[in-house]
Amino acid sequence: MTDEGNRYSEELIMKLLSEQRHDWLNHLQVIISYLKMGREEQAVTYIQELTRELSTESRVAHLGYPPLVIYILLFNTLHPQLKMEVEIPGPFRLEQLPVAGKEIYGWIRGICEVYHDYSSAETEPDSLYLTICKRDQDVLFSVDYEGNLKDEQASEQLLKKWIERINLGGGQVVTFIHNGQESVIEWKVKLSQEVHA
């Protein structure tokens, strides 16, 4: 990696850390406000929501492929018109798959960037849901977009190219729904044989 590539990554990480620090200060102010107003139940509920978010971020961090981890953690910072929510129900590492982390990262990023490029969100951000979960002998990946797309046909053509890459690269697309307001791509990858044993 070049020095400029390192600097770019360092700038992104600094931006993420700065945003996280700002978010934490906001969260603490909300909790303190609830407590000052005697709303302990609301403070507890708020803390429980924060705990769920931190648990999800921890599972993202444990995926084991740094470019994907950084991409997911920085997504909302870099794409304000598209809000990503991530669900990873249990611990999982990409090294459990026979497909390289680089490939998985490419598929997820490629699909998410199509949605980003064709999102027509103006006032409120559109929604993007990324789910990664183990099911039996497979890992299921799902990217679900909710919002209005600028050009349904052009975005569909680009997504079909990513579907082809997934199918040729060791994954198997099991769901593709695409219309002007919702788009879902789900694919599965078999777990490595060593994981089964």
C-alpha positions in Angstrom: 0.0 0.0 0.0 1.3 3.5 -0.8 1.9 6.2 1.7 -1.1 8.1 0.2 -3.3 5.0 0.6 -2.2 4.7 4.3 -2.9 8.4 4.8 -6.4 8.0 3.3 -7.2 5.1 5.6 -5.8 7.0 8.6 -8.0 10.0 7.7 -11.1 7.8 7.5 -10.3 6.1 10.8 -9.7 9.5 12.5 -13.1 10.7 11.1 -14.7 7.5 12.5 -13.1 8.0 15.9 -14.1 11.7 16.0 -17.7 10.8 15.1 -17.8 8.1 17.7 -16.5 10.4 20.4 -19.2 13.0 19.4 -21.9 10.3 19.5 -20.8 9.1 22.9 -20.9 12.6 24.3 -24.5 12.9 22.9 -25.5 9.6 24.4 -24.1 10.5 27.8 -26.0 13.8 27.7 -29.2 12.0 26.9 -28.7 9.6 29.8 -27.8 12.4 32.2 -30.9 14.3 31.1 -33.2 11.3 31.8 -31.6 10.8 35.2 -32.0 14.5 36.1 -35.6 14.4 35.2 -36.2 11.2 37.3 -36.9 9.1 34.2 -34.8 6.1 35.3 -36.8 3.6 33.2 -36.1 5.6 30.0 -32.4 5.9 30.9 -32.2 2.1 31.4 -34.0 1.5 28.0 -31.6 3.9 26.3 -28.6 2.2 27.8 -30.0 -1.2 26.7 -30.3 0.1 23.1 -26.7 1.4 23.2 -25.6 -2.0 24.5 -27.3 -3.7 21.5 -25.5 -1.3 19.1 -22.2 -1.9 20.8 -22.7 -5.7 20.6 -23.4 -5.4 16.8 -20.3 -3.2 16.3 -18.3 -5.8 18.2 -19.5 -8.6 15.9 -18.7 -6.4 12.9 -15.2 -6.0 14.3 -14.8 -9.7 14.7 -15.6 -10.5 11.0 -11.8 -10.6 10.6 -11.3 -8.8 7.3 -10.2 -5.2 8.1 -11.3 -3.5 4.9 -14.9 -4.9 5.3 -15.0 -4.0 9.0 -13.8 -0.4 8.3 -16.3 -0.1 5.4 -19.2 -1.1 7.5 -18.3 1.0 10.5 -17.7 4.1 8.3 -20.6 3.6 6.0 -23.1 5.9 7.8 -20.4 8.6 8.2 -19.5 8.6 4.6 -23.0 8.1 3.1 -25.4 10.4 5.1 -28.2 10.0 2.6 -28.3 6.2 3.2 -28.5 4.8 6.7 -27.1 1.3 7.1 -28.3 -1.0 9.9 -26.3 -4.2 10.5 -27.5 -7.4 12.0 -25.1 -10.3 12.8 -27.0 -12.5 15.2 -24.0 -14.5 16.4 -20.3 -14.5 16.4 -18.8 -15.2 12.9 -15.5 -14.8 11.1 -15.1 -14.7 7.4 -12.2 -17.1 7.6 -14.9 -19.8 8.2 -15.8 -19.6 4.5 -14.0 -21.1 1.6 -14.4 -17.8 -0.3 -11.8 -15.1 0.5 -12.7 -12.2 2.7 -11.6 -9.9 -0.2 -14.4 -11.4 -2.4 -17.1 -11.1 0.3 -16.0 -7.5 0.9 -16.1 -6.8 -2.8 -19.6 -8.2 -3.2 -21.0 -6.3 -0.1 -19.3 -3.0 -1.1 -20.3 -3.3 -4.7 -24.0 -3.8 -4.0 -24.1 -1.1 -1.3 -22.4 1.4 -3.6 -25.0 0.8 -6.3 -27.7 1.6 -3.8 -25.8 4.6 -2.6 -25.3 5.9 -6.2 -28.9 5.4 -7.2 -30.6 6.5 -3.9 -32.8 9.6 -4.4 -33.0 10.5 -0.7 -33.3 14.2 -0.2 -34.5 15.1 3.2 -34.6 11.8 5.1 -32.0 9.1 4.4 -33.0 5.9 2.7 -32.5 2.6 4.6 -30.0 -0.2 3.9 -30.0 -3.4 6.0 -27.1 -5.7 6.0 -27.5 -9.1 7.6 -24.9 -11.8 8.0 -26.0 -15.0 9.7 -25.2 -18.7 9.9 -27.9 -21.1 8.9 -27.1 -24.8 9.1 -24.2 -25.4 6.7 -24.4 -22.0 5.1 -23.8 -18.3 5.8 -26.5 -16.1 4.5 -25.8 -12.6 3.4 -28.6 -10.1 2.8 -28.6 -6.5 1.6 -32.0 -4.9 1.7 -32.6 -1.4 0.4 -35.7 0.6 1.2 -36.3 3.9 -0.5 -36.7 5.5 -3.9 -34.2 4.7 -6.6 -33.3 7.3 -9.3 -33.1 4.9 -12.2 -34.7 1.4 -11.5 -33.5 -0.1 -14.8 -29.9 1.1 -14.6 -29.5 0.1 -11.0 -31.0 -3.3 -11.8 -28.5 -3.9 -14.5 -25.6 -3.1 -12.2 -27.0 -5.3 -9.4 -27.4 -8.2 -11.9 -23.6 -7.9 -12.7 -22.9 -8.3 -8.9 -25.2 -11.3 -8.8 -23.3 -12.9 -11.6 -20.0 -12.2 -9.8 -21.4 -13.8 -6.6 -22.6 -16.9 -8.5 -19.3 -17.3 -10.3 -17.2 -16.5 -7.2 -18.4 -19.2 -4.8 -21.7 -17.8 -3.6 -25.3 -18.6 -4.6 -27.9 -15.9 -4.9 -31.2 -17.1 -3.5 -33.3 -14.0 -3.6 -33.4 -10.9 -5.9 -36.3 -8.5 -5.7 -35.9 -5.1 -7.3 -38.5 -2.3 -7.8 -38.5 1.4 -7.5 -38.9 1.4 -3.7 -37.3 -1.8 -2.4 -34.5 -4.1 -3.5 -33.2 -7.2 -1.8 -30.3 -9.4 -2.7 -29.7 -12.5 -0.6 -26.9 -15.0 -1.2 -25.4 -17.9 0.7 -21.9 -19.4 0.9 -21.2 -22.8 2.3 -19.2 -23.0 5.4 -15.7 -24.6 5.0 -15.5 -28.3 5.7 -13.2 -27.8 8.7 -15.9 -25.8 10.4 -18.4 -28.7 10.1 -16.0 -31.2 11.6 
